[in-house]
Amino acid sequence: MLRSRMEQLFMQENSFTSDNVIAISSLLDLKINEYMRGRHRKRD
């Protein structure tokens, strides 16, 4: 969902560096990191 929203914002604003695109991208990064940490713990 976050990736789709980021793509939509990019298309609307035609910029990877707009504040809105960067905010969604940062949130997406956090969620990916949470997922990867949780996935790593399950394998231990």
N, CA, C and O atoms as a CHARMM CRD file, in Angstrom:
* protein
*
  176
    1    1 MET  N      0.83100  -1.18700   0.00000 PROA 1      0.00000
    2    1 MET  CA     0.00000   0.00000   0.00000 PROA 1      0.00000
    3    1 MET  C      0.88200   1.26000   0.00000 PROA 1      0.00000
    4    1 MET  O      0.63100   2.19900  -0.75700 PROA 1      0.00000
    5    2 LEU  N      1.90800   1.27100   0.85000 PROA 2      0.00000
    6    2 LEU  CA     2.77600   2.45300   0.90600 PROA 2      0.00000
    7    2 LEU  C      3.52500   2.67300  -0.40400 PROA 2      0.00000
    8    2 LEU  O      3.68600   3.80400  -0.86100 PROA 2      0.00000
    9    3 ARG  N      3.97500   1.57600  -0.99700 PROA 3      0.00000
   10    3 ARG  CA     4.69100   1.73300  -2.26900 PROA 3      0.00000
   11    3 ARG  C      3.77000   2.30000  -3.34400 PROA 3      0.00000
   12    3 ARG  O      4.17300   3.17600  -4.10900 PROA 3      0.00000
   13    4 SER  N      2.55400   1.81100  -3.40500 PROA 4      0.00000
   14    4 SER  CA     1.58900   2.33200  -4.37900 PROA 4      0.00000
   15    4 SER  C      1.32500   3.80700  -4.14700 PROA 4      0.00000
   16    4 SER  O      1.24900   4.58800  -5.09500 PROA 4      0.00000
   17    5 ARG  N      1.18500   4.18500  -2.88700 PROA 5      0.00000
   18    5 ARG  CA     0.94700   5.59600  -2.56500 PROA 5      0.00000
   19    5 ARG  C      2.14700   6.44900  -2.97000 PROA 5      0.00000
   20    5 ARG  O      1.98400   7.54200  -3.51200 PROA 5      0.00000
   21    6 MET  N      3.34200   5.94900  -2.70700 PROA 6      0.00000
   22    6 MET  CA     4.54800   6.67900  -3.09000 PROA 6      0.00000
   23    6 MET  C      4.60300   6.85600  -4.60600 PROA 6      0.00000
   24    6 MET  O      4.94100   7.93600  -5.09100 PROA 6      0.00000
   25    7 GLU  N      4.27700   5.81100  -5.35200 PROA 7      0.00000
   26    7 GLU  CA     4.27000   5.90300  -6.81100 PROA 7      0.00000
   27    7 GLU  C      3.23500   6.91200  -7.30200 PROA 7      0.00000
   28    7 GLU  O      3.50000   7.67600  -8.22900 PROA 7      0.00000
   29    8 GLN  N      2.06700   6.91400  -6.68400 PROA 8      0.00000
   30    8 GLN  CA     1.02100   7.87100  -7.05800 PROA 8      0.00000
   31    8 GLN  C      1.49300   9.30500  -6.81600 PROA 8      0.00000
   32    8 GLN  O      1.31500  10.18100  -7.66300 PROA 8      0.00000
   33    9 LEU  N      2.09400   9.53100  -5.65500 PROA 9      0.00000
   34    9 LEU  CA     2.58400  10.86900  -5.33900 PROA 9      0.00000
   35    9 LEU  C      3.67800  11.29800  -6.31400 PROA 9      0.00000
   36    9 LEU  O      3.72200  12.45300  -6.74000 PROA 9      0.00000
   37   10 PHE  N      4.55200  10.37000  -6.66000 PROA 10     0.00000
   38   10 PHE  CA     5.59500  10.70200  -7.62500 PROA 10     0.00000
   39   10 PHE  C      4.97800  11.12700  -8.95500 PROA 10     0.00000
   40   10 PHE  O      5.40700  12.11400  -9.55300 PROA 10     0.00000
   41   11 MET  N      3.98100  10.39200  -9.41400 PROA 11     0.00000
   42   11 MET  CA     3.33200  10.72800 -10.68100 PROA 11     0.00000
   43   11 MET  C      2.64100  12.08600 -10.60300 PROA 11     0.00000
   44   11 MET  O      2.67800  12.85300 -11.56600 PROA 11     0.00000
   45   12 GLN  N      2.01900  12.38900  -9.48500 PROA 12     0.00000
   46   12 GLN  CA     1.33100  13.66700  -9.31800 PROA 12     0.00000
   47   12 GLN  C      2.31900  14.82800  -9.27900 PROA 12     0.00000
   48   12 GLN  O      2.10400  15.86500  -9.90700 PROA 12     0.00000
   49   13 GLU  N      3.38900  14.64100  -8.54200 PROA 13     0.00000
   50   13 GLU  CA     4.32400  15.73700  -8.30800 PROA 13     0.00000
   51   13 GLU  C      5.50600  15.72200  -9.26600 PROA 13     0.00000
   52   13 GLU  O      6.26500  16.68800  -9.34000 PROA 13     0.00000
   53   14 ASN  N      5.66100  14.62400 -10.00000 PROA 14     0.00000
   54   14 ASN  CA     6.73700  14.48400 -10.97400 PROA 14     0.00000
   55   14 ASN  C      8.11000  14.78400 -10.36600 PROA 14     0.00000
   56   14 ASN  O      8.95400  15.44300 -10.97300 PROA 14     0.00000
   57   15 SER  N      8.29900  14.27200  -9.14100 PROA 15     0.00000
   58   15 SER  CA     9.55000  14.53400  -8.43200 PROA 15     0.00000
   59   15 SER  C      9.78800  13.46300  -7.37100 PROA 15     0.00000
   60   15 SER  O      8.88400  13.09800  -6.62000 PROA 15     0.00000
   61   16 PHE  N     11.01300  12.97400  -7.32700 PROA 16     0.00000
   62   16 PHE  CA    11.39400  12.04900  -6.26200 PROA 16     0.00000
   63   16 PHE  C     11.78000  12.80000  -4.99300 PROA 16     0.00000
   64   16 PHE  O     11.88400  12.19700  -3.92500 PROA 16     0.00000
   65   17 THR  N     11.99400  14.10300  -5.10000 PROA 17     0.00000
   66   17 THR  CA    12.49500  14.86500  -3.96000 PROA 17     0.00000
   67   17 THR  C     11.45000  15.77300  -3.31400 PROA 17     0.00000
   68   17 THR  O     11.78800  16.60200  -2.46900 PROA 17     0.00000
   69   18 SER  N     10.19300  15.62300  -3.70300 PROA 18     0.00000
   70   18 SER  CA     9.15500  16.42000  -3.04200 PROA 18     0.00000
   71   18 SER  C      9.00200  15.93100  -1.60000 PROA 18     0.00000
   72   18 SER  O      9.26800  14.76700  -1.29900 PROA 18     0.00000
   73   19 ASP  N      8.57700  16.81500  -0.73200 PROA 19     0.00000
   74   19 ASP  CA     8.42300  16.46700   0.68800 PROA 19     0.00000
   75   19 ASP  C      7.47800  15.28400   0.88800 PROA 19     0.00000
   76   19 ASP  O      7.74300  14.41000   1.71300 PROA 19     0.00000
   77   20 ASN  N      6.38000  15.25400   0.13700 PROA 20     0.00000
   78   20 ASN  CA     5.40400  14.17000   0.28700 PROA 20     0.00000
   79   20 ASN  C      5.98000  12.82200  -0.12900 PROA 20     0.00000
   80   20 ASN  O      5.77300  11.82000   0.55700 PROA 20     0.00000
   81   21 VAL  N      6.69600  12.79100  -1.23900 PROA 21     0.00000
   82   21 VAL  CA     7.29300  11.53700  -1.71900 PROA 21     0.00000
   83   21 VAL  C      8.35900  11.06100  -0.73400 PROA 21     0.00000
   84   21 VAL  O      8.43700   9.87100  -0.43100 PROA 21     0.00000
   85   22 ILE  N      9.16800  11.97000  -0.24200 PROA 22     0.00000
   86   22 ILE  CA    10.21400  11.60200   0.71600 PROA 22     0.00000
   87   22 ILE  C      9.60600  11.07400   2.01300 PROA 22     0.00000
   88   22 ILE  O     10.11500  10.11100   2.58700 PROA 22     0.00000
   89   23 ALA  N      8.53100  11.69000   2.47400 PROA 23     0.00000
   90   23 ALA  CA     7.87300  11.24300   3.70600 PROA 23     0.00000
   91   23 ALA  C      7.34500   9.81500   3.56100 PROA 23     0.00000
   92   23 ALA  O      7.54700   8.98600   4.44800 PROA 23     0.00000
   93   24 ILE  N      6.67800   9.52900   2.45800 PROA 24     0.00000
   94   24 ILE  CA     6.14500   8.18100   2.23900 PROA 24     0.00000
   95   24 ILE  C      7.30000   7.19100   2.05700 PROA 24     0.00000
   96   24 ILE  O      7.23500   6.06800   2.55700 PROA 24     0.00000
   97   25 SER  N      8.33700   7.59100   1.35600 PROA 25     0.00000
   98   25 SER  CA     9.49400   6.73100   1.14500 PROA 25     0.00000
   99   25 SER  C     10.16100   6.37500   2.47000 PROA 25     0.00000
  100   25 SER  O     10.56600   5.23000   2.67400 PROA 25     0.00000
  101   26 SER  N     10.27500   7.33700   3.35800 PROA 26     0.00000
  102   26 SER  CA    10.87500   7.09300   4.67400 PROA 26     0.00000
  103   26 SER  C     10.02300   6.12700   5.49100 PROA 26     0.00000
  104   26 SER  O     10.54800   5.23200   6.15400 PROA 26     0.00000
  105   27 LEU  N      8.71600   6.31200   5.43900 PROA 27     0.00000
  106   27 LEU  CA     7.81800   5.40700   6.14600 PROA 27     0.00000
  107   27 LEU  C      7.91100   3.99800   5.57000 PROA 27     0.00000
  108   27 LEU  O      7.91400   3.01700   6.31400 PROA 27     0.00000
  109   28 LEU  N      7.98700   3.90100   4.26300 PROA 28     0.00000
  110   28 LEU  CA     8.14300   2.60300   3.61100 PROA 28     0.00000
  111   28 LEU  C      9.44100   1.93600   4.05100 PROA 28     0.00000
  112   28 LEU  O      9.45500   0.73400   4.31900 PROA 28     0.00000
  113   29 ASP  N     10.52700   2.69400   4.12900 PROA 29     0.00000
  114   29 ASP  CA    11.80700   2.15200   4.61300 PROA 29     0.00000
  115   29 ASP  C     11.67200   1.59100   6.02600 PROA 29     0.00000
  116   29 ASP  O     12.17300   0.50500   6.31800 PROA 29     0.00000
  117   30 LEU  N     11.00000   2.33000   6.89300 PROA 30     0.00000
  118   30 LEU  CA    10.80500   1.85400   8.26800 PROA 30     0.00000
  119   30 LEU  C     10.03000   0.54300   8.30200 PROA 30     0.00000
  120   30 LEU  O     10.38000  -0.37600   9.04100 PROA 30     0.00000
  121   31 LYS  N      8.98900   0.46500   7.50500 PROA 31     0.00000
  122   31 LYS  CA     8.16300  -0.74600   7.48400 PROA 31     0.00000
  123   31 LYS  C      8.93800  -1.93900   6.92300 PROA 31     0.00000
  124   31 LYS  O      8.79600  -3.05800   7.41500 PROA 31     0.00000
  125   32 ILE  N      9.75300  -1.70600   5.90200 PROA 32     0.00000
  126   32 ILE  CA    10.57600  -2.78200   5.34500 PROA 32     0.00000
  127   32 ILE  C     11.55900  -3.26700   6.40300 PROA 32     0.00000
  128   32 ILE  O     11.76100  -4.47200   6.55800 PROA 32     0.00000
  129   33 ASN  N     12.17200  -2.33400   7.13400 PROA 33     0.00000
  130   33 ASN  CA    13.10800  -2.72200   8.19100 PROA 33     0.00000
  131   33 ASN  C     12.41500  -3.51200   9.29600 PROA 33     0.00000
  132   33 ASN  O     12.97100  -4.49300   9.79100 PROA 33     0.00000
  133   34 GLU  N     11.21200  -3.10000   9.69000 PROA 34     0.00000
  134   34 GLU  CA    10.44400  -3.84700  10.68900 PROA 34     0.00000
  135   34 GLU  C     10.17200  -5.26700  10.20400 PROA 34     0.00000
  136   34 GLU  O     10.33400  -6.22600  10.95800 PROA 34     0.00000
  137   35 TYR  N      9.76400  -5.39600   8.96600 PROA 35     0.00000
  138   35 TYR  CA     9.47200  -6.70100   8.38700 PROA 35     0.00000
  139   35 TYR  C     10.71700  -7.58600   8.39400 PROA 35     0.00000
  140   35 TYR  O     10.65900  -8.75600   8.77100 PROA 35     0.00000
  141   36 MET  N     11.83700  -7.01200   7.97200 PROA 36     0.00000
  142   36 MET  CA    13.06600  -7.80100   7.89400 PROA 36     0.00000
  143   36 MET  C     13.55000  -8.21700   9.28300 PROA 36     0.00000
  144   36 MET  O     14.04400  -9.33300   9.45200 PROA 36     0.00000
  145   37 ARG  N     13.41700  -7.34800  10.26900 PROA 37     0.00000
  146   37 ARG  CA    13.80500  -7.71900  11.64000 PROA 37     0.00000
  147   37 ARG  C     12.92100  -8.84900  12.15600 PROA 37     0.00000
  148   37 ARG  O     13.42000  -9.79600  12.76400 PROA 37     0.00000
  149   38 GLY  N     11.63000  -8.75900  11.92200 PROA 38     0.00000
  150   38 GLY  CA    10.70600  -9.79700  12.36000 PROA 38     0.00000
  151   38 GLY  C     10.96500 -11.11400  11.65400 PROA 38     0.00000
  152   38 GLY  O     10.85400 -12.18100  12.25900 PROA 38     0.00000
  153   39 ARG  N     11.30300 -11.04500  10.40200 PROA 39     0.00000
  154   39 ARG  CA    11.59200 -12.24500   9.61400 PROA 39     0.00000
  155   39 ARG  C     12.87600 -12.90700  10.10000 PROA 39     0.00000
  156   39 ARG  O     12.96600 -14.13400  10.15900 PROA 39     0.00000
  157   40 HSD  N     13.86200 -12.09500  10.44700 PROA 40     0.00000
  158   40 HSD  CA    15.14000 -12.62000  10.93300 PROA 40     0.00000
  159   40 HSD  C     14.95700 -13.33900  12.26600 PROA 40     0.00000
  160   40 HSD  O     15.55300 -14.39400  12.48600 PROA 40     0.00000
  161   41 ARG  N     14.14700 -12.78500  13.14800 PROA 41     0.00000
  162   41 ARG  CA    13.92300 -13.39600  14.45700 PROA 41     0.00000
  163   41 ARG  C     13.24700 -14.75200  14.35900 PROA 41     0.00000
  164   41 ARG  O     13.53300 -15.64700  15.15500 PROA 41     0.00000
  165   42 LYS  N     12.35500 -14.91500  13.39200 PROA 42     0.00000
  166   42 LYS  CA    11.61500 -16.17500  13.25800 PROA 42     0.00000
  167   42 LYS  C     12.53900 -17.31600  12.84500 PROA 42     0.00000
  168   42 LYS  O     12.27000 -18.47600  13.15500 PROA 42     0.00000
  169   43 ARG  N     13.63500 -16.98800  12.14100 PROA 43     0.00000
  170   43 ARG  CA    14.54700 -18.03300  11.68000 PROA 43     0.00000
  171   43 ARG  C     15.50700 -18.48000  12.78100 PROA 43     0.00000
  172   43 ARG  O     16.09600 -19.55700  12.68100 PROA 43     0.00000
  173   44 ASP  N     15.67300 -17.67100  13.82800 PROA 44     0.00000
  174   44 ASP  CA    16.63500 -18.01500  14.89500 PROA 44     0.00000
  175   44 ASP  C     16.13100 -19.11700  15.78200 PROA 44     0.00000
  176   44 ASP  O     16.81900 -19.51800  16.72000 PROA 44     0.00000
